[in-house]
Amino acid sequence: MKVEKIQALRINFLKGLYTSCNADPEEDMDMFELGEQLGISFDDILKIVSYLHQDRLISYRGIGPMIGISHAGIKKAEGTIDQSE
C-alpha cells in the first residue's frame, strides 16, 4: 500500500472517530464498528489504531475494541478539517 493511501486512511479514521464521539474525549467507540463504517479492512484497522495510539491521538478504553479520542487527537482532527475546507 502506498504511503499516501496509509496517511489518508489514518486521517479518515481519526476524523471518523472525532465525529462519532462528538469531539468528546469521554466518549467511547468500537474501533471495528468505526472501521467497518469507513470501509477499512480488519488488518488495516489494527495497524491504524496502533499507529494513532502510539502517536497519543487515541486511547484504548478497558478490555476489548473500545477506543476514544484524546485531546491531541481532537486538535489534530480539527486541524485536518480546517485544512481541507
C-alpha positions in Angstrom: 0.0 0.0 0.0 1.3 3.4 -0.9 2.2 5.9 1.8 -0.4 8.4 0.6 -3.1 5.8 1.0 -2.0 4.9 4.5 -1.9 8.5 5.5 -5.4 9.1 4.1 -6.8 6.1 5.9 -5.3 7.3 9.2 -6.7 10.8 8.8 -10.1 9.5 7.8 -10.2 7.1 10.7 -9.3 9.9 13.2 -11.9 12.2 11.7 -14.5 9.5 11.8 -13.7 8.9 15.5 -13.9 12.7 16.1 -17.3 12.8 14.5 -18.7 9.6 16.1 -17.6 10.8 19.6 -18.9 14.3 19.0 -15.4 15.7 19.7 -15.8 14.4 23.3 -12.7 12.7 24.8 -15.0 10.9 27.3 -17.0 9.1 24.6 -16.1 5.6 23.5 -16.3 3.9 20.1 -15.8 0.3 18.9 -12.8 0.5 16.6 -14.1 -2.3 14.4 -17.5 -0.8 14.0 -16.0 2.6 13.0 -13.6 0.9 10.6 -16.4 -1.0 9.0 -18.4 2.2 8.6 -15.4 3.7 6.9 -14.8 0.7 4.6 -11.5 -0.2 6.2 -10.3 -3.8 6.4 -9.8 -5.6 9.7 -6.0 -5.7 9.3 -5.8 -2.0 8.3 -7.9 -1.1 11.4 -5.4 -2.8 13.7 -2.5 -1.0 12.0 -4.2 2.4 12.1 -5.3 2.1 15.7 -1.8 1.0 16.8 -0.3 4.0 15.0 -2.8 6.5 16.3 -2.4 5.1 19.9 1.4 5.3 19.6 1.1 8.9 18.5 -1.2 9.6 21.5 -4.1 10.7 19.3 -6.4 7.9 20.6 -6.6 5.8 23.8 -7.8 2.3 24.5 -10.7 2.0 26.8 -10.9 -1.0 29.0 -10.9 -4.5 27.6 -12.0 -5.1 24.0 -12.1 -2.9 21.0 -13.3 0.3 22.6 -11.2 3.4 21.9 -11.6 7.1 22.5 -10.1 10.3 21.0 -7.6 12.2 23.1 -7.3 16.0 23.4 -4.3 15.8 21.0 -6.5 13.8 18.6 -9.2 16.4 18.7 -6.8 19.1 17.9 -5.3 17.1 15.1 -8.8 16.2 13.7 -9.8 19.8 13.9 -6.6 20.9 12.1 -7.2 18.5 9.3 -10.8 19.6 8.9 -9.8 23.3 8.7 -7.1 22.5 6.1 -9.4 20.5 3.9 -12.1 23.2 3.7 
